[in-house]
């Protein structure tokens, strides 16, 4: 079984760990598939009340393994790949348990966007956020543009996407991308304490509150992701 993405369950708290530290936890196809399997497993784990998503090493995730970017596909292959990725990560929306992300070092590209689709993000002081896709001839395609537009407004998402602007942890806090910034050595403990607070609450109330919040934002994000599938496939087909 793929071990670079791990799931551990301790009572009501589940922990997903990115463990490809030699590559700053960059994701490839095998890691994607394991992540999606884990999310499916968590959908069927009613005793899990909260999920922590963390990373080993210096970074939470540097995004997509760059060796996998720009590979040519037929239109049908690319559409299927995009659909698998979107369906896989949108399983986050089907969980009863909220997901808290503990981010240190880099959160880049598709991985940053996946973090944006979770409920709460906590940053270590060394965290950095970036959407560099245009530099690779592609567009962000994991829902992040829609989330950032709702969260921060048109100006910031345009700056990050079109210029590749990098945000540090304190800028991310100011824009509401993360809700807390803590010293790196306190990151895991802080997020675990938050998870335990969520797990101690009435799970029915937590699930319903999460649904209310989700209903405020998800229709727009789903529409944005549909556009991303169409336009990313077009770019793939027009690649020289």
mmCIF file of the C-alpha atoms, coordinates in Angstrom:
data_MODEL
# 
_entry.id   MODEL 
# 
loop_
_atom_site.group_PDB 
_atom_site.id 
_atom_site.type_symbol 
_atom_site.label_atom_id 
_atom_site.label_alt_id 
_atom_site.label_comp_id 
_atom_site.label_asym_id 
_atom_site.label_entity_id 
_atom_site.label_seq_id 
_atom_site.pdbx_PDB_ins_code 
_atom_site.Cartn_x 
_atom_site.Cartn_y 
_atom_site.Cartn_z 
_atom_site.occupancy 
_atom_site.B_iso_or_equiv 
_atom_site.pdbx_formal_charge 
_atom_site.auth_seq_id 
_atom_site.auth_comp_id 
_atom_site.auth_asym_id 
_atom_site.auth_atom_id 
_atom_site.pdbx_PDB_model_num 
ATOM 1   C CA . UNK A 1 1   ? 0.000   0.000  0.000   1.00 0.00 ? 1   UNK A CA 1 
ATOM 2   C CA . UNK A 1 2   ? 1.134   3.554  -0.739  1.00 0.00 ? 2   UNK A CA 1 
ATOM 3   C CA . UNK A 1 3   ? 2.784   4.859  2.459   1.00 0.00 ? 3   UNK A CA 1 
ATOM 4   C CA . UNK A 1 4   ? 3.528   8.445  1.424   1.00 0.00 ? 4   UNK A CA 1 
ATOM 5   C CA . UNK A 1 5   ? 0.001   9.405  2.486   1.00 0.00 ? 5   UNK A CA 1 
ATOM 6   C CA . UNK A 1 6   ? -1.023  7.789  5.754   1.00 0.00 ? 6   UNK A CA 1 
ATOM 7   C CA . UNK A 1 7   ? -4.190  7.580  7.822   1.00 0.00 ? 7   UNK A CA 1 
ATOM 8   C CA . UNK A 1 8   ? -4.198  7.043  11.578  1.00 0.00 ? 8   UNK A CA 1 
ATOM 9   C CA . UNK A 1 9   ? -7.326  7.005  13.710  1.00 0.00 ? 9   UNK A CA 1 
ATOM 10  C CA . UNK A 1 10  ? -7.152  7.561  17.455  1.00 0.00 ? 10  UNK A CA 1 
ATOM 11  C CA . UNK A 1 11  ? -10.634 7.509  18.914  1.00 0.00 ? 11  UNK A CA 1 
ATOM 12  C CA . UNK A 1 12  ? -12.629 10.404 17.420  1.00 0.00 ? 12  UNK A CA 1 
ATOM 13  C CA . UNK A 1 13  ? -9.580  12.054 15.792  1.00 0.00 ? 13  UNK A CA 1 
ATOM 14  C CA . UNK A 1 14  ? -8.287  10.940 12.388  1.00 0.00 ? 14  UNK A CA 1 
ATOM 15  C CA . UNK A 1 15  ? -4.932  12.170 11.093  1.00 0.00 ? 15  UNK A CA 1 
ATOM 16  C CA . UNK A 1 16  ? -3.892  12.281 7.443   1.00 0.00 ? 16  UNK A CA 1 
ATOM 17  C CA . UNK A 1 17  ? -0.139  12.692 7.029   1.00 0.00 ? 17  UNK A CA 1 
ATOM 18  C CA . UNK A 1 18  ? 1.694   13.696 3.850   1.00 0.00 ? 18  UNK A CA 1 
ATOM 19  C CA . UNK A 1 19  ? 4.962   11.766 4.044   1.00 0.00 ? 19  UNK A CA 1 
ATOM 20  C CA . UNK A 1 20  ? 7.044   12.441 0.941   1.00 0.00 ? 20  UNK A CA 1 
ATOM 21  C CA . UNK A 1 21  ? 9.405   14.721 2.830   1.00 0.00 ? 21  UNK A CA 1 
ATOM 22  C CA . UNK A 1 22  ? 12.329  14.343 0.430   1.00 0.00 ? 22  UNK A CA 1 
ATOM 23  C CA . UNK A 1 23  ? 10.218  16.171 -2.179  1.00 0.00 ? 23  UNK A CA 1 
ATOM 24  C CA . UNK A 1 24  ? 8.563   18.619 0.249   1.00 0.00 ? 24  UNK A CA 1 
ATOM 25  C CA . UNK A 1 25  ? 5.514   16.312 0.129   1.00 0.00 ? 25  UNK A CA 1 
ATOM 26  C CA . UNK A 1 26  ? 4.872   16.877 -3.579  1.00 0.00 ? 26  UNK A CA 1 
ATOM 27  C CA . UNK A 1 27  ? 2.021   14.686 -4.815  1.00 0.00 ? 27  UNK A CA 1 
ATOM 28  C CA . UNK A 1 28  ? 2.090   12.249 -7.728  1.00 0.00 ? 28  UNK A CA 1 
ATOM 29  C CA . UNK A 1 29  ? -0.667  10.001 -9.103  1.00 0.00 ? 29  UNK A CA 1 
ATOM 30  C CA . UNK A 1 30  ? -0.128  7.214  -6.575  1.00 0.00 ? 30  UNK A CA 1 
ATOM 31  C CA . UNK A 1 31  ? -0.337  9.657  -3.664  1.00 0.00 ? 31  UNK A CA 1 
ATOM 32  C CA . UNK A 1 32  ? -3.482  11.206 -5.128  1.00 0.00 ? 32  UNK A CA 1 
ATOM 33  C CA . UNK A 1 33  ? -5.163  7.817  -5.355  1.00 0.00 ? 33  UNK A CA 1 
ATOM 34  C CA . UNK A 1 34  ? -4.255  6.969  -1.767  1.00 0.00 ? 34  UNK A CA 1 
ATOM 35  C CA . UNK A 1 35  ? -5.574  10.331 -0.556  1.00 0.00 ? 35  UNK A CA 1 
ATOM 36  C CA . UNK A 1 36  ? -8.866  9.743  -2.325  1.00 0.00 ? 36  UNK A CA 1 
ATOM 37  C CA . UNK A 1 37  ? -9.084  6.235  -0.810  1.00 0.00 ? 37  UNK A CA 1 
ATOM 38  C CA . UNK A 1 38  ? -8.532  7.728  2.634   1.00 0.00 ? 38  UNK A CA 1 
ATOM 39  C CA . UNK A 1 39  ? -11.287 10.302 2.140   1.00 0.00 ? 39  UNK A CA 1 
ATOM 40  C CA . UNK A 1 40  ? -13.649 7.526  1.027   1.00 0.00 ? 40  UNK A CA 1 
ATOM 41  C CA . UNK A 1 41  ? -12.731 5.555  4.133   1.00 0.00 ? 41  UNK A CA 1 
ATOM 42  C CA . UNK A 1 42  ? -13.389 8.552  6.348   1.00 0.00 ? 42  UNK A CA 1 
ATOM 43  C CA . UNK A 1 43  ? -16.835 9.022  4.784   1.00 0.00 ? 43  UNK A CA 1 
ATOM 44  C CA . UNK A 1 44  ? -17.664 5.566  6.125   1.00 0.00 ? 44  UNK A CA 1 
ATOM 45  C CA . UNK A 1 45  ? -16.173 6.143  9.595   1.00 0.00 ? 45  UNK A CA 1 
ATOM 46  C CA . UNK A 1 46  ? -19.009 7.572  11.714  1.00 0.00 ? 46  UNK A CA 1 
ATOM 47  C CA . UNK A 1 47  ? -16.952 7.472  14.911  1.00 0.00 ? 47  UNK A CA 1 
ATOM 48  C CA . UNK A 1 48  ? -14.461 9.988  13.491  1.00 0.00 ? 48  UNK A CA 1 
ATOM 49  C CA . UNK A 1 49  ? -15.494 13.457 14.651  1.00 0.00 ? 49  UNK A CA 1 
ATOM 50  C CA . UNK A 1 50  ? -12.606 15.551 13.335  1.00 0.00 ? 50  UNK A CA 1 
ATOM 51  C CA . UNK A 1 51  ? -9.761  15.142 10.834  1.00 0.00 ? 51  UNK A CA 1 
ATOM 52  C CA . UNK A 1 52  ? -6.281  16.637 11.106  1.00 0.00 ? 52  UNK A CA 1 
ATOM 53  C CA . UNK A 1 53  ? -4.278  16.922 7.868   1.00 0.00 ? 53  UNK A CA 1 
ATOM 54  C CA . UNK A 1 54  ? -0.567  17.484 8.420   1.00 0.00 ? 54  UNK A CA 1 
ATOM 55  C CA . UNK A 1 55  ? 2.787   16.925 6.715   1.00 0.00 ? 55  UNK A CA 1 
ATOM 56  C CA . UNK A 1 56  ? 6.131   15.472 7.692   1.00 0.00 ? 56  UNK A CA 1 
ATOM 57  C CA . UNK A 1 57  ? 9.344   17.394 7.139   1.00 0.00 ? 57  UNK A CA 1 
ATOM 58  C CA . UNK A 1 58  ? 9.884   20.989 6.109   1.00 0.00 ? 58  UNK A CA 1 
ATOM 59  C CA . UNK A 1 59  ? 6.682   21.560 4.085   1.00 0.00 ? 59  UNK A CA 1 
ATOM 60  C CA . UNK A 1 60  ? 3.043   20.634 4.215   1.00 0.00 ? 60  UNK A CA 1 
ATOM 61  C CA . UNK A 1 61  ? 3.099   20.083 0.431   1.00 0.00 ? 61  UNK A CA 1 
ATOM 62  C CA . UNK A 1 62  ? 4.893   21.720 -2.459  1.00 0.00 ? 62  UNK A CA 1 
ATOM 63  C CA . UNK A 1 63  ? 2.036   20.789 -4.778  1.00 0.00 ? 63  UNK A CA 1 
ATOM 64  C CA . UNK A 1 64  ? 2.234   18.588 -7.829  1.00 0.00 ? 64  UNK A CA 1 
ATOM 65  C CA . UNK A 1 65  ? 5.454   16.751 -8.597  1.00 0.00 ? 65  UNK A CA 1 
ATOM 66  C CA . UNK A 1 66  ? 6.718   18.988 -11.418 1.00 0.00 ? 66  UNK A CA 1 
ATOM 67  C CA . UNK A 1 67  ? 7.771   15.973 -13.472 1.00 0.00 ? 67  UNK A CA 1 
ATOM 68  C CA . UNK A 1 68  ? 4.053   15.189 -13.877 1.00 0.00 ? 68  UNK A CA 1 
ATOM 69  C CA . UNK A 1 69  ? 3.105   18.680 -15.115 1.00 0.00 ? 69  UNK A CA 1 
ATOM 70  C CA . UNK A 1 70  ? 2.695   19.195 -18.841 1.00 0.00 ? 70  UNK A CA 1 
ATOM 71  C CA . UNK A 1 71  ? 2.308   15.548 -19.822 1.00 0.00 ? 71  UNK A CA 1 
ATOM 72  C CA . UNK A 1 72  ? 0.179   15.482 -23.002 1.00 0.00 ? 72  UNK A CA 1 
ATOM 73  C CA . UNK A 1 73  ? -3.154  13.662 -22.916 1.00 0.00 ? 73  UNK A CA 1 
ATOM 74  C CA . UNK A 1 74  ? -5.957  13.192 -25.377 1.00 0.00 ? 74  UNK A CA 1 
ATOM 75  C CA . UNK A 1 75  ? -9.058  15.243 -24.658 1.00 0.00 ? 75  UNK A CA 1 
ATOM 76  C CA . UNK A 1 76  ? -10.806 12.156 -23.300 1.00 0.00 ? 76  UNK A CA 1 
ATOM 77  C CA . UNK A 1 77  ? -7.865  11.183 -21.094 1.00 0.00 ? 77  UNK A CA 1 
ATOM 78  C CA . UNK A 1 78  ? -7.499  14.677 -19.730 1.00 0.00 ? 78  UNK A CA 1 
ATOM 79  C CA . UNK A 1 79  ? -11.212 15.021 -19.013 1.00 0.00 ? 79  UNK A CA 1 
ATOM 80  C CA . UNK A 1 80  ? -11.157 11.709 -17.145 1.00 0.00 ? 80  UNK A CA 1 
ATOM 81  C CA . UNK A 1 81  ? -8.080  12.767 -15.166 1.00 0.00 ? 81  UNK A CA 1 
ATOM 82  C CA . UNK A 1 82  ? -9.669  16.068 -14.199 1.00 0.00 ? 82  UNK A CA 1 
ATOM 83  C CA . UNK A 1 83  ? -12.930 14.399 -13.220 1.00 0.00 ? 83  UNK A CA 1 
ATOM 84  C CA . UNK A 1 84  ? -11.108 11.860 -11.049 1.00 0.00 ? 84  UNK A CA 1 
ATOM 85  C CA . UNK A 1 85  ? -9.202  14.622 -9.273  1.00 0.00 ? 85  UNK A CA 1 
ATOM 86  C CA . UNK A 1 86  ? -12.256 16.777 -8.692  1.00 0.00 ? 86  UNK A CA 1 
ATOM 87  C CA . UNK A 1 87  ? -14.474 13.904 -7.594  1.00 0.00 ? 87  UNK A CA 1 
ATOM 88  C CA . UNK A 1 88  ? -11.707 12.675 -5.317  1.00 0.00 ? 88  UNK A CA 1 
ATOM 89  C CA . UNK A 1 89  ? -11.090 15.919 -3.474  1.00 0.00 ? 89  UNK A CA 1 
ATOM 90  C CA . UNK A 1 90  ? -14.750 16.929 -3.371  1.00 0.00 ? 90  UNK A CA 1 
ATOM 91  C CA . UNK A 1 91  ? -15.224 13.986 -1.018  1.00 0.00 ? 91  UNK A CA 1 
ATOM 92  C CA . UNK A 1 92  ? -14.094 16.497 1.609   1.00 0.00 ? 92  UNK A CA 1 
ATOM 93  C CA . UNK A 1 93  ? -17.536 18.026 1.277   1.00 0.00 ? 93  UNK A CA 1 
ATOM 94  C CA . UNK A 1 94  ? -19.222 14.718 2.089   1.00 0.00 ? 94  UNK A CA 1 
ATOM 95  C CA . UNK A 1 95  ? -17.505 14.199 5.429   1.00 0.00 ? 95  UNK A CA 1 
ATOM 96  C CA . UNK A 1 96  ? -19.452 14.672 8.630   1.00 0.00 ? 96  UNK A CA 1 
ATOM 97  C CA . UNK A 1 97  ? -16.208 15.606 10.372  1.00 0.00 ? 97  UNK A CA 1 
ATOM 98  C CA . UNK A 1 98  ? -14.491 18.960 9.799   1.00 0.00 ? 98  UNK A CA 1 
ATOM 99  C CA . UNK A 1 99  ? -10.900 18.969 8.528   1.00 0.00 ? 99  UNK A CA 1 
ATOM 100 C CA . UNK A 1 100 ? -8.192  21.096 10.162  1.00 0.00 ? 100 UNK A CA 1 
ATOM 101 C CA . UNK A 1 101 ? -4.983  21.584 8.178   1.00 0.00 ? 101 UNK A CA 1 
ATOM 102 C CA . UNK A 1 102 ? -1.616  22.146 9.870   1.00 0.00 ? 102 UNK A CA 1 
ATOM 103 C CA . UNK A 1 103 ? 0.637   23.955 7.389   1.00 0.00 ? 103 UNK A CA 1 
ATOM 104 C CA . UNK A 1 104 ? 4.382   24.448 7.691   1.00 0.00 ? 104 UNK A CA 1 
ATOM 105 C CA . UNK A 1 105 ? 6.785   25.503 4.957   1.00 0.00 ? 105 UNK A CA 1 
ATOM 106 C CA . UNK A 1 106 ? 5.384   25.436 1.445   1.00 0.00 ? 106 UNK A CA 1 
ATOM 107 C CA . UNK A 1 107 ? 1.721   25.058 0.478   1.00 0.00 ? 107 UNK A CA 1 
ATOM 108 C CA . UNK A 1 108 ? 1.845   25.349 -3.299  1.00 0.00 ? 108 UNK A CA 1 
ATOM 109 C CA . UNK A 1 109 ? -0.443  24.868 -6.279  1.00 0.00 ? 109 UNK A CA 1 
ATOM 110 C CA . UNK A 1 110 ? -2.964  22.052 -6.137  1.00 0.00 ? 110 UNK A CA 1 
ATOM 111 C CA . UNK A 1 111 ? -2.022  21.151 -2.576  1.00 0.00 ? 111 UNK A CA 1 
ATOM 112 C CA . UNK A 1 112 ? -2.637  24.721 -1.425  1.00 0.00 ? 112 UNK A CA 1 
ATOM 113 C CA . UNK A 1 113 ? -5.990  24.575 -3.185  1.00 0.00 ? 113 UNK A CA 1 
ATOM 114 C CA . UNK A 1 114 ? -6.866  21.315 -1.441  1.00 0.00 ? 114 UNK A CA 1 
ATOM 115 C CA . UNK A 1 115 ? -6.097  22.955 1.893   1.00 0.00 ? 115 UNK A CA 1 
ATOM 116 C CA . UNK A 1 116 ? -8.406  25.818 0.925   1.00 0.00 ? 116 UNK A CA 1 
ATOM 117 C CA . UNK A 1 117 ? -11.243 23.325 0.473   1.00 0.00 ? 117 UNK A CA 1 
ATOM 118 C CA . UNK A 1 118 ? -10.898 22.188 4.084   1.00 0.00 ? 118 UNK A CA 1 
ATOM 119 C CA . UNK A 1 119 ? -12.561 23.814 7.083   1.00 0.00 ? 119 UNK A CA 1 
ATOM 120 C CA . UNK A 1 120 ? -9.750  25.414 9.076   1.00 0.00 ? 120 UNK A CA 1 
ATOM 121 C CA . UNK A 1 121 ? -6.126  26.179 8.250   1.00 0.00 ? 121 UNK A CA 1 
ATOM 122 C CA . UNK A 1 122 ? -3.451  26.867 10.867  1.00 0.00 ? 122 UNK A CA 1 
ATOM 123 C CA . UNK A 1 123 ? -0.039  28.085 9.721   1.00 0.00 ? 123 UNK A CA 1 
ATOM 124 C CA . UNK A 1 124 ? 3.387   27.830 11.246  1.00 0.00 ? 124 UNK A CA 1 
ATOM 125 C CA . UNK A 1 125 ? 5.337   31.055 11.137  1.00 0.00 ? 125 UNK A CA 1 
ATOM 126 C CA . UNK A 1 126 ? 7.441   29.732 8.242   1.00 0.00 ? 126 UNK A CA 1 
ATOM 127 C CA . UNK A 1 127 ? 4.436   28.876 6.038   1.00 0.00 ? 127 UNK A CA 1 
ATOM 128 C CA . UNK A 1 128 ? 4.352   30.209 2.475   1.00 0.00 ? 128 UNK A CA 1 
ATOM 129 C CA . UNK A 1 129 ? 1.532   30.029 -0.057  1.00 0.00 ? 129 UNK A CA 1 
ATOM 130 C CA . UNK A 1 130 ? 1.733   30.200 -3.835  1.00 0.00 ? 130 UNK A CA 1 
ATOM 131 C CA . UNK A 1 131 ? -0.183  29.403 -7.042  1.00 0.00 ? 131 UNK A CA 1 
ATOM 132 C CA . UNK A 1 132 ? 2.564   29.085 -9.712  1.00 0.00 ? 132 UNK A CA 1 
ATOM 133 C CA . UNK A 1 133 ? 0.582   27.199 -12.352 1.00 0.00 ? 133 UNK A CA 1 
ATOM 134 C CA . UNK A 1 134 ? 0.727   29.850 -15.085 1.00 0.00 ? 134 UNK A CA 1 
ATOM 135 C CA . UNK A 1 135 ? 4.504   29.515 -15.089 1.00 0.00 ? 135 UNK A CA 1 
ATOM 136 C CA . UNK A 1 136 ? 3.997   25.910 -16.198 1.00 0.00 ? 136 UNK A CA 1 
ATOM 137 C CA . UNK A 1 137 ? 1.520   26.833 -18.937 1.00 0.00 ? 137 UNK A CA 1 
ATOM 138 C CA . UNK A 1 138 ? -1.537  25.601 -17.025 1.00 0.00 ? 138 UNK A CA 1 
ATOM 139 C CA . UNK A 1 139 ? -4.146  27.133 -14.706 1.00 0.00 ? 139 UNK A CA 1 
ATOM 140 C CA . UNK A 1 140 ? -5.040  26.337 -11.091 1.00 0.00 ? 140 UNK A CA 1 
ATOM 141 C CA . UNK A 1 141 ? -7.603  23.556 -11.365 1.00 0.00 ? 141 UNK A CA 1 
ATOM 142 C CA . UNK A 1 142 ? -8.501  22.313 -7.874  1.00 0.00 ? 142 UNK A CA 1 
ATOM 143 C CA . UNK A 1 143 ? -11.072 24.879 -6.785  1.00 0.00 ? 143 UNK A CA 1 
ATOM 144 C CA . UNK A 1 144 ? -8.626  27.299 -5.202  1.00 0.00 ? 144 UNK A CA 1 
ATOM 145 C CA . UNK A 1 145 ? -9.470  30.265 -7.406  1.00 0.00 ? 145 UNK A CA 1 
ATOM 146 C CA . UNK A 1 146 ? -13.121 30.043 -6.412  1.00 0.00 ? 146 UNK A CA 1 
ATOM 147 C CA . UNK A 1 147 ? -12.304 29.695 -2.714  1.00 0.00 ? 147 UNK A CA 1 
ATOM 148 C CA . UNK A 1 148 ? -9.862  32.604 -2.734  1.00 0.00 ? 148 UNK A CA 1 
ATOM 149 C CA . UNK A 1 149 ? -12.277 34.832 -4.648  1.00 0.00 ? 149 UNK A CA 1 
ATOM 150 C CA . UNK A 1 150 ? -14.943 34.227 -2.020  1.00 0.00 ? 150 UNK A CA 1 
ATOM 151 C CA . UNK A 1 151 ? -12.513 34.465 0.874   1.00 0.00 ? 151 UNK A CA 1 
ATOM 152 C CA . UNK A 1 152 ? -10.285 37.374 -0.171  1.00 0.00 ? 152 UNK A CA 1 
ATOM 153 C CA . UNK A 1 153 ? -11.848 39.063 -3.190  1.00 0.00 ? 153 UNK A CA 1 
ATOM 154 C CA . UNK A 1 154 ? -11.010 39.487 -6.851  1.00 0.00 ? 154 UNK A CA 1 
ATOM 155 C CA . UNK A 1 155 ? -7.825  41.488 -6.353  1.00 0.00 ? 155 UNK A CA 1 
ATOM 156 C CA . UNK A 1 156 ? -5.826  39.000 -4.308  1.00 0.00 ? 156 UNK A CA 1 
ATOM 157 C CA . UNK A 1 157 ? -6.776  35.921 -6.330  1.00 0.00 ? 157 UNK A CA 1 
ATOM 158 C CA . UNK A 1 158 ? -5.860  37.760 -9.532  1.00 0.00 ? 158 UNK A CA 1 
ATOM 159 C CA . UNK A 1 159 ? -2.515  38.808 -8.052  1.00 0.00 ? 159 UNK A CA 1 
ATOM 160 C CA . UNK A 1 160 ? -1.673  35.304 -6.852  1.00 0.00 ? 160 UNK A CA 1 
ATOM 161 C CA . UNK A 1 161 ? -2.760  33.558 -10.053 1.00 0.00 ? 161 UNK A CA 1 
ATOM 162 C CA . UNK A 1 162 ? -1.548  36.035 -12.678 1.00 0.00 ? 162 UNK A CA 1 
ATOM 163 C CA . UNK A 1 163 ? 1.742   37.129 -11.095 1.00 0.00 ? 163 UNK A CA 1 
ATOM 164 C CA . UNK A 1 164 ? 2.518   34.121 -8.921  1.00 0.00 ? 164 UNK A CA 1 
ATOM 165 C CA . UNK A 1 165 ? 2.615   36.302 -5.816  1.00 0.00 ? 165 UNK A CA 1 
ATOM 166 C CA . UNK A 1 166 ? 3.838   34.454 -2.739  1.00 0.00 ? 166 UNK A CA 1 
ATOM 167 C CA . UNK A 1 167 ? 2.160   35.028 0.620   1.00 0.00 ? 167 UNK A CA 1 
ATOM 168 C CA . UNK A 1 168 ? 3.824   34.490 3.966   1.00 0.00 ? 168 UNK A CA 1 
ATOM 169 C CA . UNK A 1 169 ? 1.967   33.245 7.033   1.00 0.00 ? 169 UNK A CA 1 
ATOM 170 C CA . UNK A 1 170 ? 1.126   36.695 8.404   1.00 0.00 ? 170 UNK A CA 1 
ATOM 171 C CA . UNK A 1 171 ? -0.234  37.896 5.056   1.00 0.00 ? 171 UNK A CA 1 
ATOM 172 C CA . UNK A 1 172 ? -2.327  34.728 4.859   1.00 0.00 ? 172 UNK A CA 1 
ATOM 173 C CA . UNK A 1 173 ? -3.694  35.483 8.314   1.00 0.00 ? 173 UNK A CA 1 
ATOM 174 C CA . UNK A 1 174 ? -4.524  39.059 7.352   1.00 0.00 ? 174 UNK A CA 1 
ATOM 175 C CA . UNK A 1 175 ? -6.479  37.871 4.303   1.00 0.00 ? 175 UNK A CA 1 
ATOM 176 C CA . UNK A 1 176 ? -8.313  35.167 6.260   1.00 0.00 ? 176 UNK A CA 1 
ATOM 177 C CA . UNK A 1 177 ? -6.685  32.260 4.425   1.00 0.00 ? 177 UNK A CA 1 
ATOM 178 C CA . UNK A 1 178 ? -5.518  30.871 7.760   1.00 0.00 ? 178 UNK A CA 1 
ATOM 179 C CA . UNK A 1 179 ? -7.162  31.506 11.104  1.00 0.00 ? 179 UNK A CA 1 
ATOM 180 C CA . UNK A 1 180 ? -4.085  31.212 13.306  1.00 0.00 ? 180 UNK A CA 1 
ATOM 181 C CA . UNK A 1 181 ? -0.297  31.542 13.047  1.00 0.00 ? 181 UNK A CA 1 
ATOM 182 C CA . UNK A 1 182 ? 1.829   29.731 15.626  1.00 0.00 ? 182 UNK A CA 1 
ATOM 183 C CA . UNK A 1 183 ? 5.511   28.914 16.132  1.00 0.00 ? 183 UNK A CA 1 
ATOM 184 C CA . UNK A 1 184 ? 6.495   25.910 14.043  1.00 0.00 ? 184 UNK A CA 1 
ATOM 185 C CA . UNK A 1 185 ? 7.326   23.798 17.086  1.00 0.00 ? 185 UNK A CA 1 
ATOM 186 C CA . UNK A 1 186 ? 3.799   24.378 18.428  1.00 0.00 ? 186 UNK A CA 1 
ATOM 187 C CA . UNK A 1 187 ? 1.918   23.621 15.196  1.00 0.00 ? 187 UNK A CA 1 
ATOM 188 C CA . UNK A 1 188 ? 1.009   19.966 15.754  1.00 0.00 ? 188 UNK A CA 1 
ATOM 189 C CA . UNK A 1 189 ? 0.104   20.513 19.409  1.00 0.00 ? 189 UNK A CA 1 
ATOM 190 C CA . UNK A 1 190 ? -2.076  23.520 18.586  1.00 0.00 ? 190 UNK A CA 1 
ATOM 191 C CA . UNK A 1 191 ? -3.983  21.701 15.879  1.00 0.00 ? 191 UNK A CA 1 
ATOM 192 C CA . UNK A 1 192 ? -4.431  18.605 18.037  1.00 0.00 ? 192 UNK A CA 1 
ATOM 193 C CA . UNK A 1 193 ? -5.854  20.769 20.826  1.00 0.00 ? 193 UNK A CA 1 
ATOM 194 C CA . UNK A 1 194 ? -8.271  22.337 18.338  1.00 0.00 ? 194 UNK A CA 1 
ATOM 195 C CA . UNK A 1 195 ? -9.246  18.880 17.083  1.00 0.00 ? 195 UNK A CA 1 
ATOM 196 C CA . UNK A 1 196 ? -9.930  17.689 20.613  1.00 0.00 ? 196 UNK A CA 1 
ATOM 197 C CA . UNK A 1 197 ? -12.178 20.705 21.211  1.00 0.00 ? 197 UNK A CA 1 
ATOM 198 C CA . UNK A 1 198 ? -14.176 19.857 18.081  1.00 0.00 ? 198 UNK A CA 1 
ATOM 199 C CA . UNK A 1 199 ? -14.324 16.168 19.015  1.00 0.00 ? 199 UNK A CA 1 
ATOM 200 C CA . UNK A 1 200 ? -15.705 17.044 22.452  1.00 0.00 ? 200 UNK A CA 1 
ATOM 201 C CA . UNK A 1 201 ? -18.698 18.885 20.966  1.00 0.00 ? 201 UNK A CA 1 
ATOM 202 C CA . UNK A 1 202 ? -22.008 17.276 19.987  1.00 0.00 ? 202 UNK A CA 1 
ATOM 203 C CA . UNK A 1 203 ? -21.184 15.587 16.644  1.00 0.00 ? 203 UNK A CA 1 
ATOM 204 C CA . UNK A 1 204 ? -24.676 16.246 15.263  1.00 0.00 ? 204 UNK A CA 1 
ATOM 205 C CA . UNK A 1 205 ? -24.344 19.947 15.938  1.00 0.00 ? 205 UNK A CA 1 
ATOM 206 C CA . UNK A 1 206 ? -20.846 20.011 14.429  1.00 0.00 ? 206 UNK A CA 1 
ATOM 207 C CA . UNK A 1 207 ? -22.008 18.252 11.263  1.00 0.00 ? 207 UNK A CA 1 
ATOM 208 C CA . UNK A 1 208 ? -24.995 20.544 10.819  1.00 0.00 ? 208 UNK A CA 1 
ATOM 209 C CA . UNK A 1 209 ? -22.974 23.696 11.459  1.00 0.00 ? 209 UNK A CA 1 
ATOM 210 C CA . UNK A 1 210 ? -20.434 22.494 8.899   1.00 0.00 ? 210 UNK A CA 1 
ATOM 211 C CA . UNK A 1 211 ? -23.267 21.929 6.411   1.00 0.00 ? 211 UNK A CA 1 
ATOM 212 C CA . UNK A 1 212 ? -24.610 25.445 6.909   1.00 0.00 ? 212 UNK A CA 1 
ATOM 213 C CA . UNK A 1 213 ? -21.170 26.955 6.326   1.00 0.00 ? 213 UNK A CA 1 
ATOM 214 C CA . UNK A 1 214 ? -20.598 24.708 3.316   1.00 0.00 ? 214 UNK A CA 1 
ATOM 215 C CA . UNK A 1 215 ? -23.893 25.652 1.721   1.00 0.00 ? 215 UNK A CA 1 
ATOM 216 C CA . UNK A 1 216 ? -22.788 29.291 1.769   1.00 0.00 ? 216 UNK A CA 1 
ATOM 217 C CA . UNK A 1 217 ? -19.746 28.678 -0.418  1.00 0.00 ? 217 UNK A CA 1 
ATOM 218 C CA . UNK A 1 218 ? -19.789 25.355 -2.251  1.00 0.00 ? 218 UNK A CA 1 
ATOM 219 C CA . UNK A 1 219 ? -22.163 26.105 -5.167  1.00 0.00 ? 219 UNK A CA 1 
ATOM 220 C CA . UNK A 1 220 ? -19.845 28.842 -6.435  1.00 0.00 ? 220 UNK A CA 1 
ATOM 221 C CA . UNK A 1 221 ? -16.760 26.679 -5.965  1.00 0.00 ? 221 UNK A CA 1 
ATOM 222 C CA . UNK A 1 222 ? -18.366 23.762 -7.817  1.00 0.00 ? 222 UNK A CA 1 
ATOM 223 C CA . UNK A 1 223 ? -19.198 26.083 -10.735 1.00 0.00 ? 223 UNK A CA 1 
ATOM 224 C CA . UNK A 1 224 ? -15.638 27.408 -10.785 1.00 0.00 ? 224 UNK A CA 1 
ATOM 225 C CA . UNK A 1 225 ? -14.240 23.877 -10.823 1.00 0.00 ? 225 UNK A CA 1 
ATOM 226 C CA . UNK A 1 226 ? -16.429 22.989 -13.804 1.00 0.00 ? 226 UNK A CA 1 
ATOM 227 C CA . UNK A 1 227 ? -14.870 25.912 -15.697 1.00 0.00 ? 227 UNK A CA 1 
ATOM 228 C CA . UNK A 1 228 ? -11.415 24.752 -14.644 1.00 0.00 ? 228 UNK A CA 1 
ATOM 229 C CA . UNK A 1 229 ? -12.007 21.292 -16.128 1.00 0.00 ? 229 UNK A CA 1 
ATOM 230 C CA . UNK A 1 230 ? -13.069 22.787 -19.452 1.00 0.00 ? 230 UNK A CA 1 
ATOM 231 C CA . UNK A 1 231 ? -10.277 25.334 -19.781 1.00 0.00 ? 231 UNK A CA 1 
ATOM 232 C CA . UNK A 1 232 ? -7.478  23.131 -18.466 1.00 0.00 ? 232 UNK A CA 1 
ATOM 233 C CA . UNK A 1 233 ? -8.412  20.471 -21.018 1.00 0.00 ? 233 UNK A CA 1 
ATOM 234 C CA . UNK A 1 234 ? -8.356  23.132 -23.737 1.00 0.00 ? 234 UNK A CA 1 
ATOM 235 C CA . UNK A 1 235 ? -4.860  24.200 -22.694 1.00 0.00 ? 235 UNK A CA 1 
ATOM 236 C CA . UNK A 1 236 ? -3.704  20.598 -22.724 1.00 0.00 ? 236 UNK A CA 1 
ATOM 237 C CA . UNK A 1 237 ? -4.950  20.125 -26.289 1.00 0.00 ? 237 UNK A CA 1 
ATOM 238 C CA . UNK A 1 238 ? -3.413  23.379 -27.533 1.00 0.00 ? 238 UNK A CA 1 
ATOM 239 C CA . UNK A 1 239 ? 0.008   22.637 -26.067 1.00 0.00 ? 239 UNK A CA 1 
ATOM 240 C CA . UNK A 1 240 ? 2.667   22.676 -28.829 1.00 0.00 ? 240 UNK A CA 1 
# 
